[in-house]
Amino acid sequence: MAETISMPKLGFDMAEGTLVRWIKKVGETVNKGDVLAEIETDKATVEVESSAGGVVRKLLVEEGAVVPVNSPIAVVGTADEKLEEVAPQVSQTSQVESRTMPVQEKAPDPVPSVISTPEASPVKASPLAKKIAHDRSIDLSQVHGSGPGGRIVRRDIEIALANQGSPVAGRIVTSPLPSNHPTLGLSDQTLPLSKLRLAIARRMAESKTSIPHFYVTHEYKVDALLELRRQLNAIQPENEKVSVNDFIVKAVALTLRQFPNLNASINGSSVFRHGAINIGIAVSVDGGLLTIVCREADLKPLRQVSVEVKAMAAHVREGKVRPEEIEGSTFSISNMGMFDVENFSAIINPPEAAILAVGSAREVPVVENGIIKAGWRMKATISVDHRVSDGVEAAKFMQALAVYLEEPLRLVM
């Protein structure tokens, strides 16, 4: 029996998605779980799997169409069965309008330029790059491609956008500066926000205005953790070396077993405690952040956590992820230790109840038994939704986390 494939909901706040590219064409065989299409959300370009197996009988929407969540996009069935008519749905904004300038991303008075349409462009470019170029009125023939064989990819378009000013941006800043002053000749710029940055802005503004945050900071003694990591990595292949963040992910997951109230989401007048401990890890990408999800991290060996996180981070940076890799986290970690950050506070990722911000491991003077010596210390700050928990529980969580971070053999046994 034929089955209709619908636009999936890839996030609790997703209302629609752009169908960037069909991977399977009409008449091709598709197995359940095969990648059927690439869909662009506010966060990323996501590979969507088919929920049914058979032959692709109909593709109900064209590439580039903006489709509401749960609307039909394709029909999969047997090669000879009779199909019922399925009406495709698109966003109220027409496909043409959505390609030229989405309302939420409309830039003020763009510089006139030749519009290069995906269909007419003679240059090599990815489908997503072509669409963004069309949306932003970028002439692809003027863009240098950094992909394989000179192919233009998304980051090339973003660079072109950064270099393209508005009429205001073309105005040279004049001031009584000496001719050898390093800022002479800089111009004002007005740049449109990307979809990802708009999504981050919307969600973080919602988080800070609707969630009463409070913060608890703890300093951890990580001499033993760094030494254990050194020993483990000395016998591991280069692509299997574990990071400090891998230890933190595993340690947080095990600690959350003792504090289910922090592995939770608020739902009106009740708190929903998640049975699974799915740790979200913030990953830096061009133009913003994405959160990848290590599912049931408390049940996985440290090495498996490391391998999975590396693989998902690579997918995100390539711009190709699966829905399960970026959705469903129950507690998040934001680690800026690699940027020599001593300490910071993170904004809660709704609908979660808490997030842990991790700073750098630093060699500093410490006092032990009245003696000053060098030691490795790392600060972390937990941000918690005060509607769900309070300072005492958060402080106890940070103390319990110290047991794993300061006695790291517990994480590998």
Summary of the structure (lengths in Angstrom):
residues: 413
radius of gyration: 24.8
end to end distance: 49.5
largest distance: 84.3
contacts: 1275
relative contact order: 0.11
helix: 31%
strand: 27%
